[in-house]
Amino acid sequence: MSELDPAAAQPGHPPWTCPFCPLLCDTFGVDLGPPGTPLKLVGSDCPRANAALAAFDGAPVALQPQVDGRDCDLDAAIAAAASLLAASHQPLFGGLGTDVAGARALYALACETGAICEPAQGQAMMHGLRALQDRGGFTTTLAEIKTRAELIVCMTGDPTARYPEFFRRCGVGERDDVQTEMLPMSGDMFDTVGLLAALVAGRLPAGDERVPAELMALAVRLQAARYSVLVYEPGRLPGQGALIVEAIQRIVATLNRSTRAASLSLGGADGAATVNQVFAWLSGLPLRSRAGPLGLEHEPLCFDAGRLLADDAVDMLLWVSSYGPEPAPPQAGMPRIMLGHPGMRPQGGEASERRQVFIPVSTPGIGCSGHLFRTDGSVLLPLRPLYEDGLPGVDDVVKRLTQAVKALKRERAQ
């Protein structure tokens, strides 16, 4: 685990790690202000962090859980949620916006109920995961990019739209010997990355009329650089994006025969990458898996949440989103349990034929402590709370829910 350096924080503000982006920036501070006023970022104008902090006001949350649109206490909400889970033949755990402790608790509950687990960004995550399963890959860390990279190539466009602090984290502007390039598109992305792979491997001659000059020049620069990093965002890849990730890894592997190169995936926000890591080390399998009648099963295609919901292949949804009101759960005509940011609370006591339980939970790094894996996958950072929000953590709620489900099963077995 990598500890924070207190000296890195903004003067006058305690050390803080931002949980709202997988870069996990830890050199900024937060101005709490009087209770009831939105939190403000100090030391950066990152729009992503500022927008997320605006959903918190530094005051304890006076919000009750709900069952079918009516307020209740936490015990009643957990009892109702446990009843829904115990009655389900095939639950789906979605969203998965939590930290390490929440993920560990969710894994135990998934094993108890036979649930299929899929994060909100499941489709994007599977692009890189399937390529890794099929072909392997070369990856690097933000620290190594900052100290060693000579050429950074952004394969899916400018990353600062989603990751505003990315280039700063890579040392761009601090070192004179690091340069950045955007992949020049030639046709669709499959064609462009395939052409670049062929150029780097020497399968296309210099001056080939089929190849744009910009792409030819990029191949030459990659071959000449002492250390290149190919950066991509799985969330911006088209369908069948795993093929593009495989081509990126093929370029990296070719370069490593004569120089040094690696890749970096920017994704796994809202705890998705962390939950995947936790499930993998506890079960040996990534997400889109379940502990079912046949034992542990991993089905990267069949266990796609969108497909499961469209095919009515699941009968209950447990949605976890502790970092903000979004991502919200899909509209599904089935019982659902929501463990989420207070802003997710259903409005107006909505009544319907399906059962619904809502439990507000604390946000790691805001109202409770926690740990998250950074986007490069090798650094685990602690999250320290900014104030006491009075809400339970996801791990606390899920542990109690697991015990309640077990108790119901024992009662029914007698």
Secondary structure, DSSP 8 states (H G I E B T S, - for coil): -----GGGS-TTS--B---SSTT---SBEEE--STTS--EEES---HHHHHHHTT--SS------EETTEE--HHHHHHHHHHHHHH-SSEEEEEEE--HHHHHHHHHHHHHHT-EEEETTHHHHHHHHHHHHHH---B--HHHHHHH-SEEEETTS-GGGT-TTHHHHTTBTTBTT-EEEE----SSHHHHHHHHHHHHTT-S-TT-TTS-HHHHHHHHHHHH-SSEEEEE-GGG--TTTHHHHHHHHHHHHHHTTTS-EEEEE---TTTHHHHHHHHHHHHSS-SSEEEETTEEEE-TTTT-HHHHHHTT--SEEEEEE-SSS-S-----SS-EEEEE-GGG--STT---SS-EEEEE---BTTTB-EEEE-TTSS-EEEE--SS------HHHHHHHHHHHHHHHHHHHH-
